[in-house]
Amino acid sequence: IHLATENEQYLSELPEQAGCFKETRIVEFVFLLSEKWHLDQSTRYQAVELLERFMIKQVEQMCDGRGNTKDRDQGQRSSWSSVRDQIAKTFVLRLVSCVQLASKLSLHYSRVTSDTALKFLQSLKYSYTKQELLESELAVLNTLHFHINVSTPLAYVELLLEVLGYNGCLLPAKPLHQLCVELLDFCYLTRETIYDTLLKIAIENSTPSKLQIAKFLTVKEDFMLLAVGVISAGVFILSPRHWEQVVEHLNCITGITPQSILEFSYAVVRCIIGSTTP
């Protein structure tokens, strides 16, 4: 109930730019860096979500600070160009800071120290100091008003798996959990393809309008839907004979319709096998 409420609250306050900083290259960078530093599974998702929320807030603040210009069109163009340059200049530093903060939120022993972060940045030919690294962390914290410990989709997946087990679903727990984590990684890395497929299924049209794409944003950012879709796809791959039972249970637990769960599972599996065959 707590996770569902948190998810509803997040979706009700969703900014228009949600998802802009979850493109594949950025997610892949965060995942590879988390692997390099031996961070636990939840940390990489926490870092991606943290970076996304921070960057959107930062861009909003920068644009608001440059809003008043005499020549509006030219002013907006030069203003956005300036904002973009500033973002590009500090983006890798901010990304590293978000991974650092996510590692501190985790109770894992592999917390990322300033020395580790600086060594990595220096390997990329950046010449930041420890003070600048600390200031970058503080910039993220201040921009988000220190509200950084939010639930990740992995928390939704793990809790739903636990409830399924409690409800008597006889599933191979460890293999299913491992597969769900791999599928969650896959969904993050192929986000646009999966949700593009899902949108076309939902509207029964291969060319969605701008309004339809805008309205679909809440679907793309719905962690509960992502979690049930990942579990459903995992069960379909690992234990097909239990699939219908699991979909029924997930519907009872979350209120998400079997049709929506089916469509999400289909989009994921179709993307995995790279086929357009129904």
C-alpha positions in Angstrom: 0.0 0.0 0.0 2.9 2.4 0.9 4.6 1.7 -2.5 1.3 2.1 -4.4 0.6 5.4 -2.7 4.2 6.6 -3.4 3.8 5.6 -7.0 0.5 7.4 -7.4 1.9 10.5 -5.8 4.9 10.5 -8.1 2.7 10.1 -11.2 0.3 12.9 -10.1 3.3 15.4 -9.9 5.1 14.1 -13.1 7.1 16.9 -14.9 6.6 17.1 -18.7 10.3 16.3 -19.2 10.2 13.0 -17.3 12.3 10.4 -19.0 14.5 12.8 -20.9 17.6 11.7 -19.0 17.0 8.0 -19.2 18.2 7.5 -22.7 20.2 4.3 -23.3 23.7 5.8 -23.3 23.2 7.4 -19.9 21.6 4.3 -18.3 24.4 2.2 -19.8 27.1 4.5 -18.4 25.5 4.4 -14.9 25.1 0.5 -15.0 28.7 0.0 -16.2 30.1 2.4 -13.5 28.0 0.6 -10.9 29.5 -2.7 -12.0 33.0 -1.3 -12.1 32.6 -0.2 -8.4 30.9 -3.5 -7.4 27.7 -1.8 -6.2 24.6 -3.8 -5.3 21.6 -4.2 -7.7 19.3 -1.5 -6.3 22.1 1.2 -6.4 22.2 1.5 -10.2 18.5 2.0 -10.5 18.6 4.5 -7.6 21.4 6.4 -9.4 19.5 6.6 -12.7 16.4 7.9 -11.0 18.4 10.3 -8.9 20.2 11.7 -11.9 16.9 12.0 -13.9 15.2 14.0 -11.1 18.2 16.2 -10.4 18.8 17.1 -14.1 15.2 18.0 -14.7 15.1 20.3 -11.7 18.5 21.8 -12.6 17.4 22.5 -16.2 14.1 24.1 -14.9 16.1 26.3 -12.5 18.5 27.4 -15.2 15.8 28.2 -17.7 13.8 30.2 -15.1 16.9 32.2 -14.3 17.3 33.2 -17.9 13.6 33.8 -18.7 13.5 37.6 -19.1 15.0 38.8 -22.4 14.1 41.6 -24.7 14.0 39.7 -28.0 12.1 36.6 -26.8 12.9 34.1 -29.6 16.5 35.0 -29.9 16.8 35.2 -26.2 15.3 31.8 -25.7 17.6 30.3 -28.3 20.8 31.8 -26.8 19.5 31.0 -23.3 18.9 27.3 -24.1 22.3 27.1 -25.9 23.9 28.4 -22.7 22.0 26.0 -20.5 22.9 23.1 -22.7 26.6 24.1 -22.6 26.5 24.2 -18.8 24.8 20.9 -18.6 27.3 19.2 -20.9 30.3 20.7 -19.1 29.3 19.2 -15.7 27.2 16.2 -16.7 29.7 13.4 -16.1 30.6 15.0 -12.7 26.9 15.1 -11.8 26.4 11.5 -12.9 29.3 10.3 -10.7 27.9 12.3 -7.8 24.5 10.6 -8.2 26.2 7.2 -8.2 28.1 8.2 -5.1 24.9 9.3 -3.3 23.1 6.2 -4.3 25.9 4.1 -3.0 25.6 5.9 0.4 21.9 5.2 0.6 22.6 1.5 0.1 23.7 -0.5 3.2 26.2 -2.3 0.9 29.8 -2.4 2.0 31.1 -1.0 -1.4 30.4 2.7 -0.7 32.0 4.9 -3.3 34.6 7.2 -1.6 35.8 10.5 -2.9 39.2 9.0 -3.8 37.5 6.3 -6.0 35.3 8.9 -7.7 38.2 11.3 -8.3 40.4 8.5 -9.7 37.7 7.6 -12.2 37.2 11.2 -13.3 40.9 11.6 -13.7 41.0 8.5 -15.9 38.6 10.4 -18.2 40.9 13.4 -18.2 38.8 15.6 -15.9 40.8 17.6 -13.3 38.3 18.0 -10.5 39.3 18.5 -6.9 37.8 16.8 -3.8 36.2 20.1 -2.9 34.5 20.3 -6.3 33.3 16.7 -5.9 31.8 17.5 -2.5 30.2 20.7 -3.9 28.7 18.6 -6.7 27.1 16.2 -4.2 25.7 19.1 -2.2 24.4 20.6 -5.4 22.4 17.4 -6.1 21.2 17.3 -2.5 20.2 21.0 -2.3 18.4 20.9 -5.7 16.3 17.9 -4.6 15.8 19.4 -1.1 17.6 16.3 0.3 14.7 14.1 -0.8 16.8 11.4 -2.5 15.7 8.2 -0.8 12.9 7.1 -3.2 11.8 3.6 -4.0 13.2 2.1 -7.2 11.4 -0.3 -9.5 13.5 -3.1 -8.0 11.8 -2.5 -4.7 8.4 -2.9 -6.4 9.6 -6.2 -8.1 11.0 -7.7 -4.9 8.0 -6.8 -2.8 5.5 -8.2 -5.3 7.6 -11.4 -5.6 7.4 -11.7 -1.8 3.6 -11.2 -1.8 3.3 -13.8 -4.6 5.2 -16.3 -2.4 3.1 -15.4 0.6 -0.1 -15.9 -1.4 1.0 -19.5 -2.3 2.4 -19.1 -5.8 4.8 -22.0 -6.1 7.5 -20.3 -8.1 11.3 -20.9 -8.3 12.2 -17.9 -6.1 15.9 -17.4 -6.7 16.0 -18.0 -10.5 12.9 -15.9 -10.9 14.4 -13.0 -8.9 17.6 -13.2 -10.9 15.8 -13.2 -14.2 13.6 -10.3 -13.1 16.7 -8.2 -12.3 18.1 -9.0 -15.8 14.7 -8.1 -17.4 14.6 -4.9 -15.4 18.1 -4.0 -16.7 16.8 -4.8 -20.2 13.8 -2.6 -19.8 15.9 0.3 -18.7 18.3 -0.2 -21.6 15.6 -0.6 -24.3 13.1 1.7 -22.7 12.1 3.6 -25.8 11.6 0.5 -27.9 9.5 -1.3 -25.3 7.2 1.7 -24.6 6.9 2.5 -28.2 5.6 -1.0 -28.9 3.3 -0.7 -25.9 1.9 2.7 -27.1 1.2 1.3 -30.5 -0.6 -1.7 -29.0 -2.7 0.6 -26.7 -3.8 2.9 -29.4 -4.0 0.2 -32.2 -2.1 2.6 -34.5 1.5 2.6 -35.7 1.7 6.4 -35.8 0.7 8.0 -32.5 -0.1 11.7 -32.3 1.8 14.2 -30.1 -1.1 14.3 -27.7 -1.2 10.5 -27.4 2.6 10.4 -26.7 2.2 13.1 -24.1 -0.6 11.3 -22.3 1.4 8.0 -22.4 4.1 9.6 -20.2 2.4 8.4 -17.0 2.5 4.8 -18.4 6.2 5.2 -19.1 6.9 6.3 -15.5 4.6 3.9 -13.7 6.9 1.8 -11.5 4.1 -0.6 -10.5 3.3 -1.4 -14.1 7.0 -1.9 -14.9 7.3 -4.3 -11.9 4.3 -6.4 -12.8 5.3 -6.4 -16.5 8.8 -7.6 -15.6 7.5 -10.4 -13.2 5.0 -11.5 -15.8 7.6 -11.7 -18.5 10.0 -13.5 -16.2 7.4 -16.2 -15.3 6.4 -16.5 -18.9 10.0 -17.3 -19.8 11.0 -19.4 -16.8 7.8 -21.2 -15.9 5.0 -20.8 -18.5 2.6 -23.2 -16.8 2.3 -20.8 -13.9 1.9 -17.7 -16.0 -1.9 -17.3 -16.0 -2.0 -17.9 -12.3 0.6 -15.2 -11.6 -1.1 -12.7 -13.9 -4.3 -13.3 -11.9 -2.5 -12.8 -8.6 -0.7 -9.6 -9.8 -4.1 -8.2 -10.9 -5.6 -8.9 -7.5 -2.5 -7.4 -5.7 -2.1 -4.2 -7.8 -5.4 -3.7 -9.5 -3.6 -3.5 -12.9 -5.8 -5.3 -15.5 -4.7 -8.7 -16.9 -4.8 -7.1 -20.4 -2.3 -4.4 -19.4 0.0 -7.0 -17.8 -0.3 -9.1 -20.9 0.5 -6.2 -23.2 3.6 -5.2 -21.2 4.9 -8.8 -21.1 4.3 -9.0 -24.9 6.3 -5.8 -25.5 9.2 -7.0 -23.4 9.3 -10.5 -24.9 9.0 -9.2 -28.4 11.8 -6.8 -27.8 14.0 -9.6 -26.4 13.5 -11.9 -29.4 13.5 -9.0 -31.9 10.5 -10.3 -33.8 7.5 -8.6 -35.2 5.5 -11.9 -35.4 2.5 -11.9 -33.0 
